[in-house]
Amino acid sequence: MLKLVLSGSDLSGHDVVRAIREGWPVEIDPLQRNEVVKSRALVVHLLREGLPVYGITTGFGKLAETSISGEKVEDLQRNLILSHSCGVGEPFSSEIVKAMMILRANALMKGHSGIRPEVIERLVQMVNLDVVPLIPSQGSVGASGDLVPLAHMSAALIGEGQAYHQGRLFSAAEALKRAGLDPVSLEAKEGLALINGTQAMTAQGILALHDGGVLLKSADITSSLTMEALLGIPSAFDQRVHTLRSHRGQVETAANLRRLLSGSSLVHNKIQERMQDAYSLRCIPQVHGASKDAYRYVEGVLHTEINSVTDNPILFPESGDVISAGNFHGQPVALALDFLGIALSEIGNISERRIERLVNPQLSDLPPFLSEDSGLNSGYMILQYTAAALVSENKVLSHPASVDSIPTSANQEDHVSMGSIGARKALRILANVQNIVAIELLCACQGLQFRDREKLAPATRAVYDLVRKHVPPLKQDRFLEPEMGVARELLASGQLLATVENIIGCLN
């Protein structure tokens, strides 16, 4: 079995998602463990010398000037976790929580946080033994780290709050006991090291990024079926056209469409009644491609973030320096996740316009709302309503969270990123767009009921056949919601993408 080894330097967000979903064991790198030991030795030295150090022998935030006596430093860390565990809202999914735990462990493995390696190992053991803290999704402002959600994560580590064990909810102490683990007693600096980071927003980001990548390629696939259902003009995807503009995503999307439509006799290059298609068909490479370029930017930001030190203060064992700075500030991630939400939203926007062209008889030669007996039957009329509602919701959700800031901690922390809000919005947008593109998939396949399917390209024929294994053609009105769920699952699970890539190779 594959495994995930945390060294603090080379972790991939996509591997984190795969490890969680496929059950890979997680380990820490034994060589890098030595660097963690060195960092901890510096904390012990500072305590012995009685030097004032933020978060070790002082309070937090606005209380940084308050001195804490040596015999109370452990109480300080426990109090920090308990006082900061004040989130509200729906709990994060187990996938998000496990990603948080893995990402926080990886950041601590950099060896600049002053935590004992045993504490990191306990976090990893909890992941491996399926002990998942219950973490409310709201309460982080995205600077000073994701304090509230990470405090709930850390509370379970010390036996406080609630946690799931193998899917059942218990008190955290009971969940640990059932997994054969003891609660951790935090020592100096360790509570602060656990909660001062961006791992809540980043965990959501890597999940949105992983599933968003599948969505972007699946949107190319679905739009190619729409092209055939609407007898589109594929000359707009000519390689020479896109070379002249040369944005990477645009060039790659045009290449995908050429491969997907290769062998189709439904799309054509002949000049017939119309000279060119509407933008929602003709400009697929430009729109989908721009979202792919945005995706790559976000991917780069998140890769940097998950292999970074994001807490405060930062310890430098070689020199003995301890520096208070701002690596916990979530602004890089906040901007990136707002951008990801916007990029995914646009995929839904253009997909809904293609859905309209499929169901509207004034825009094609297909039957009204793709029904054989329209009037008596509404066909897929209302699927477009649902898509329109989701698109409209995404326009609200796409407003950037990162442009807002509300000062905290008595104005000591006077600019915050709101990155956790951007992360939650990105995941909601992703889910909405998955549903929109699934609706396009159903409509395109229904539109192809009225074409000669022997003329389909090999790749699109395979997709059509896959859908028809699960969703029969619509001959008269029926309850549609379950079929929409099936189409979404085919798309979100990657089954749609795998079907195509088995025929024409990997899409860009």
N, C-alpha and C positions, 0 to 999 in steps of 0.2 A: 504493500500500500504506500502511496505517496504520503509525505509528511511535510509539515510547515515548520521550518527552523527559523527562530527569531534571533537576529544578530544586531538589529538596529540600523542596518545599512542597505539591505538589498531586498526589502519586502515589496511584493507586487500586490496591489489592490485586487487584481483579478484572482490571484492565488488565494488571498484571504477569503474571497467569496466562494471559490471552489472548495477550500478546506472546510468551510462551515457547511456547505450544502452536501458535500460528499463524505464528510466525516473523517477527514485527515487528522491524525494526531498532531498536536502542536508541541514543539520543544524549544528550549532556549539553547543558543550556541555555547558550548562549554568553554571555548577560548574567550569569547566576549564576556563571559561571566566574570572573568578575572578583572575586567575593567570596571564592572559594577562593584566588585569588592574594594577596589582602590577608591572609588567615589565614596563608598560608605566609610572607609577609614578616615577620610577627610572630615566627615561629619563628627565622628568620634573625637578627632583631634580638636575640632572647634569647641565642642562641648567641654572637653578637658581643660582647654585654655580659658574658658569662660568668655569668649569673644561674642559681642553682639552681632547676630546674623539674622536677617529677615526670615521669619517663618520657622526658625529653629529656636531662638531665644527671644523672639518678639511676637506680638500679635500680628494680625493680618489686615491687609487693606489699609483703611484709615487708622487702624490700631497698630500700625507698624512701629510706632514710637513707644509702645507699651512693652516694658521688659518682662520676661518670664523667667522665673527662677529655675535652676537646673533640675530640681526634684519634680517640677510640674510639666516638663517638656512632653512627656508621654500623654498626660491629661490634655495638653494643648492639641495634640494631633487627633485624639479621639473626639474632643469637643468640636474640632473643625469639621469632621465627617458628619457628626450628628446634626450640627447647626445648619449645615449646608444641604442636608437631605430634605428639601422642601419643594420638590417638583409637583406639578399638577398635570392633569390631562390623561389621555389614553396612554397606556404603557407602550414602550417601544417593542417591536417584534423581537423574538429570540435571535434572529439573524443579526439585527442591528446591535443588540447587546453583546453578543459574542464577538462581533467585529470590533466594538469598542474595547473589549477586554484584550483582544489580540493586539490591536493598535497601541493601546496604552502600554502593554508589556513590551512591545517592540521599541517604543520611544524610551522607556526606562532602561532598556538594554544598551543604549548609547553610552551609559556610564558617566552621566553628568548630573544625576538627580539625587544622589546620596541615599538611595533606598537599598535595603538588604536584598540580595538575590533571592532569598527564601520567599520574600513577599511576591516577587515577580513569578516565581515558580508556582506559588499558590494560585495566582490568577490563571495561569496556564492549566493547572490541574482542574480548576473549576470548569474551564471550557471543555477539557477532555472528558470530564465526568458528567457533563450536561447539567451543571449548576448555574442557573441563569438568573441574575438579580432582576427583580421587578423594578423598572426604571420609568417613571413618568416622562412623557415626551416634551413637556413644556417647563420652562424656568431658566433656561440658559440665555444670556445676552451675548455670548460668543467672545468675551474678553475676560482676562484673568483665567482663561480657559473655559471649558464647558463645566463650570463648577458644580451646578446642581445635578445634572445627570451623572457625572463622574463620582459625586459624593454618594448617590444612591448605589452605584456600582461598588464603591468602597465600603459602604455600610454592610453589605452582604458579606464582604470579605471578613469583617470583624464580628459577624454574627448578629447584626442588627437589620431591621427592615424585613422584607420578604424576598423570596427567591423561588424559582421553579427548579424541581429536580425531575428530569425525564418527563417534563411536560405537566407535572402536578405542582400546584402552588402550596408552599409551606412558609412558616417563619424561616428567616435565613439560617438561624441556628439549627433548625430541624433539617433543612435542605442540605446543609454541610454535613450534619451527622449521618444522614442517609447515604451520602457519597463517601463516607469514611474520612472526612476532613475535619480538622479543628479550626475554630475561628483564629484569626491572626490578632496578636496584640501589637499595635503600631508603636514604633519608637520615634525618636526625634527626626523631623523632616519628612517622615514617610506619608503622613496624611496629605500634606501639601504636595508631595511628589505625585501622589495618585490622582489628585483632582485638578492640578494646574496643567491643562492641556486641551487640545482641540479635537479630541477623539470622538465625541458624540456627533459633531457635524461632519467630521471626516468619514466616520463609519457609514453614515447615511449616504455620503457622497460616493463612496466606492461601490455601494450597492446600486445606486442610481446610475452610476457610470457603467457598471458591468451590464445591467439589464438594458440601459439605454443604447449600448453598442449593438445588442441583438435587435433592438427596435429599429435602429437606423438602417440596418441591412434588410430587415424584413419589410420596411417601407418601400425600399427599392423593388423588392419582389412583388409586393401587392400592387404597386403602381404599374408594373409591367403587365399584370393581368388586366388592369383597367385600360391600359393602352390597347390591348387586343379586343376587349369588349367594346371599346369605342372606335375601333378601326383607326387608331392613331397613326400619325406620320412620324416615323422614326428618324428621318433625316436630321431632325433637330439634335440627335445624339451623335452625329458624325464626329469622329475623332479630331478632324481638322478644325472644326469650330471651337472645340474646347481647348485645344492646344494654343489657340490665339489668345485665350484669357488665362489659362494655366493655373487657376487656383486648384490646389491638390484635390480637395473634396469634390469639386465640380468635375474634374477630369476623371476621377475614380468612379463617380456615380454614373457618368455617361458610359464608361467602359462596362460597368455592371449591367446597365440597361441593354447595351448591345449584345452582351453574352446571354442575358435572360431571354431576349427576343430573337436570338439567332435561330433560324429555321421556321419562324412564324410566317404563315401566309395570310394572317389577318391584318397585321400592320403592313403598310405599303409605302413606297416612295413615289408612286405615280401621282401626277397632278390630276386631281379629280375636281369635285365641286368646290372644295375648300383648298386654299393655298397653304394654310398653316393652322395648327391647333391652338386652343386656348392656353393661357399661361400655365394652368395647373397641370397640363400635360407637357407642353413644350419646354417649360422651365424647371422640370424635375431635377436635372443635374445642378442647376444654379442654386435651388432652394435646399434640396437634400444635402448638396455638397457643402454649403455654407454651415449647416448644422454639424456636419462631420468635422469640419475644420475647428469649430468651436469645441467640439467633443475632445479633439486632440489637445487643445490648450488646457482644458480642465483636467484631462488625464495627466498631463505634465505637472500641473500644480499639485494634484493629489499624491502623485508618486513622490514628489519632493517632501510633502508634508508628512507622509506616513513614515518617512525615514529621517525625521528631524527631532531635535530636542525642543519641546514646546512648553517647558515649565519655568518656574522662577522661585528662588534664585538658581542660577546655573553654577555648578561646581567644576573647577578645573584642577583635578588632582595633581597633575604634574607640577603646577606652579603654586598650588595652595590657594588660588584666588577663588573668591565667591562673588559673582556679579549679579546684581538685580537689574533686569532688563524687561523686555516685552515680547518674548517669543511665544507667549500664550495667546497673543492677540490674533483673532481669527480672520482678519481682513483678507489675506490672500485667498483663503478657502471661501469666505463669504462671497467675494466678487465672482469667483469661479463657479460656485453653485448657482448664483443668480443667472450667470451666463448659460449654464447648462439648462436651467429651467426654460429660459427664453428660446434656446436652440431646439429643445424638444417640443416646445409649444408650437413652433412654426411647422414642424412635421405634421402635427395634428391639423393645423390651419389649412395647409394645402391639401391634405388628405380629405378633409371635409368638402372642399371645393370639387374634388374628383367624385366623391359620393354624390353630390348634387348633379353632376353631369351624367352620372349613371342612372339616376332615378327620374330625372326631369325630361319628359318626352319632347320638350321644346329645344333641348340641347343635344339630342341624339335621335337615332332612328329606332331605339329600343322601346318596348311597350311602356306605358305609363307606370312608374314605380316598380318596374320589372315584374309585373303580374300578367299572367296569361289571360286573366279575366278581370281587368281593372274596372272599378266601379263597384261591382259586387265585392271585390277584394281590394284591400288597400296596399297589398304587397309590402314592399320595403319602404313605403312612404315615411313611416315614423322613425325608422332607423336614422334617417337624416336629421330628424328633430333631435334625437339623442346625441348625435355627433355635434350638432350645432350647440347644444347646451354645454357639452364638455369643452368645446372650443371657447365659448364665451367665458366659462369658469376659468380656463387657463389664462385668458387675457387679464383677469383680475390677479390670479396667482403669479403671473410673470412680473408684476411690479417688484422691483428689487427691494429686498430686505436690507441690503448692505448700505443703502443711502440713509438709513435711520440710525440714530444713536441717542440713548437716554443715559445720562451719567448715573453711576452707582457708587456705593461705599463712601457716602458723604462727599462726593465730587472728587475723591482721590482717583477714581477710575472714571475719568470724564469723557472718554470716547470708547465706544464698544462697537462690535461688528454686526451683531444680530445674525451671525452666520448660521446658528442652529435653526433659525426661522427659514432662512434661504434653503437649508438642507431639507427640512420637512416639506417645503413647497415644491422643491424639485421632485421629490418622490411622489407627491400628489399629481403633479403635472405628468410625470412618467406614466402613472396608472391610467390617467385620462387618455393619454395619447395611445397607449396600448389598446384601449377600447375603441378609439376612433379608427385606428388602422385595421382592427379586427372587423369593424363594420364595413370598411372599404373592401376587405377581403371577401366578405359574404356577398356584398353587392356586385363585385366584379365577377365572382363565380356564377351568380344568378344571371348577370348580363350575358355570360358566355353560354347559357342555356339556349340563347337565341342566335348563336353563331355556329358555324361548322367547326366542331372541336377537333376534327382531324387536322385542322390547319394551325392548331396551337404549336408554339415552340416546345421542344422537349422539356425544358425546365418548367415552363408555366403549366404544361400538361400534368407534370408530376405534382405540382401544387394543387391544381384543380382536383386531381384524383384523391389527394390526401384529404382535402376538405370534404369531398363527397363521401368518404368513408365514415364521416362523422355527422355531416349535415346534408340531408337530401335536398334536391331542388324544391323550390317553393312553387307548388301548383295551386294551392288555396291557402287562405290566411290560417295561421296557427300561432301557438304561443312561442314567441321568438327568444325570450330572454335566455333560456338555457343554451341555445345555439350560439348566441353572442358570447357567452362564457366559454364555450368550446373553442370558438375561433380565437378568442383572446389567449387561451391556454396554448393552442398550437403555436401562436406567435411568441408569447412570453417565455415559453419553455425552451425555445430554440428549435423545436421540431420542424417548423416551416423552413427555417434557415438550413438545417441539416439536410432536409430533403432536396433542396436546390443544390447545395454544395456537393452532395454525392454525385450529381450529374455534371455540373460545370466547374467544379472546384471552388475554392474560397472566394467569397465576395470581398470587395474592399470596403 
